[in-house]
Amino acid sequence: ADGTERDVPLAMVAIGDRVRVRPGERVPVDGEVVDGRSSVDESMLSGEPIPVEKTAGAEVTGGTQNGTGTLVVRASRVGSDATLARIVGQVAQAQRSRAPIQGLADRVAAVFVPAVILVAVLTFGLWVAFGAGVGAALASAVAVLIIACPCALGLATPMSVMVGIGRGATAGILVRDAAALQAMATVDLVLVDKTGTLTEGKPRLLALEAAPGRDEAALLAAVAGLELASEHPLAAAIVAAARARGLEPASPDEFEAVSGRGIRGRIGGERFVVGAAPWLRELGIATDAFDASLAAHARAGETVVLAAVDGQPVGLLAIADAARPSSASAVRQLRAAGLEVVMLTGDARATAEAVARDLGIATVEAEVGPAEKGEVVARHQARGRRVAMAGDGINDAVALARADVGIAMGQGSHVAIDSAGVTLVGDDLRALVRARLLARATLRNIRQNLAFAFAYNLLGVPIAAGLLYPFTGWLLSPMLASAAMSLSSVSVIANALRLRRVDLRAGDDADP
């Protein structure tokens, strides 16, 4: 209010206050740029890996990452009204709305325990009715209660879950709880974020074409020299590509950045213009020689930069966020396992569809905001699908929380990891396939344990009650019943420990 600039806690910022955002800082509030120019990385919200240029009048969102310029922002939304705060609130709401998954053992025990007590009472009454002493009748009733003790039933689920989660941790699969593990075993639809999950999340130079008579290395060094003085996000990709090839960017004699268009300058007596094709055409530079390449790269969802020298086009540079080398293999494995794979992204449709084609993904939901991603999940669930959502950004958090099981990449944001039930250490999406194998193996092991424990009790209880006595004269003492009950628990534990040997690199035949 007094025109001075000072540092204050974020909680003290009110609507209408002006906030300076320095290079490399995160934008603290939602607002409007009133001064300055910079590129802001909005991938946490939009999924688009290429930062967006911001000048006076542009809207910025709290939590996004400022680039190399300085911005002065007038706050328009603060506190709980800010975009990031609303996303966090939606995540919390989605987590609270998720119904708890009741274990199979609880459902069995709810019927089994009262039934055993009834059998014990009947055993005592029948033995007394048939003339046995109270001591003998009581011994048989106690034997029924001991041998039917649901220890094995109680151990069946937690032991398998404990061993399964431990096995997952050794394979880089961190499971939050048993509900997430059980849900992972039953999913039939996987929604996958693009940027940072299927792709590397960093723009890279993918193609360089030089006009006849032009040396590619010299052209790249010259363009990198101009881009070195630019703050545009694509500049970093070009400079990094030149240095990766061992080229030293040339030093320009003159340099000018044209906001929203490109750059121009002079190197060694040659006047360069570098920018998008429409701008070069506005300057009267014919781009016909590269039109075919322009169309091809556009279909591939790549951003194309043209370079011209003294009014003649001399080269083309194609930049894009490349897919991870393991993504295509992961998609193939998921589809082979019978799962439908859908790309869910806030990125532009043309770019998303180009990446999807390369990876073999048939269905794309593009240009979807953070809140809308959660609605997409809910829409598929309403159709009866069991949905897994894989993502790494804040913009994926609502969908991760609302899905039947959320799967976060280990290199992703803390909000995404906190919203997910499963975290994959590293950035290899093939770990999702291994997570499903682990979940199915664990669920199968739980069912084996429950079946064994229940079958054991079905056989043991009648023997303890004296069913064989009229034919063989055998009675089961409480001491022997106790030993048999312990043996059943040991058997369940031994079966659960088999999960430690499950081969997560193999197919379903590796499941025990």
Secondary structure, 3 states (H helix, E strand, C coil): CCCCCCCCCHHHCCCCCEEEECCCCECCCEEEEEEECEEEECHHHHCCCCCEEECCCCEECCCCEECCCCEEEEEEECHHHCHHHHHHHHHHHHHHHCCCCCCHHHHHHHHHHHHHHHHHHHHHHHHHHCCCCHHHHHHHHHHHHHHCCCHHHHHHHHHHHHHHHHHHHHCCEEECCHHHHHHHHHCCEEEECHHHHHEEEEEEEEEEEECCCCCHHHHHHHHHHHHHCCCCHHHHHHHHHHHHCCCCCCCCCEEEEECCCEEEEEECCEEEEEECHHHHHHCCCCCHHHHHHHHHHHHCCCEEEEEEECCEEEEEEEEEEEECCCHHHHHHHHHHCCCEEEEECCCCHHHHHHHHHHHCCCEEECCCCHHHHHHHHHHHHHCCCCEEEEECCHHHHHHHHHCCEEEEECCCCHHHHHHCCEEECCCCCHHHHHHHHHHHHHHHHHHHHHHHHHHHHHHHHHHHHCCCHHHHCCCCCHHHHHHHHHHHHHHHHHHHHHHHHCCCCCCHHHCC
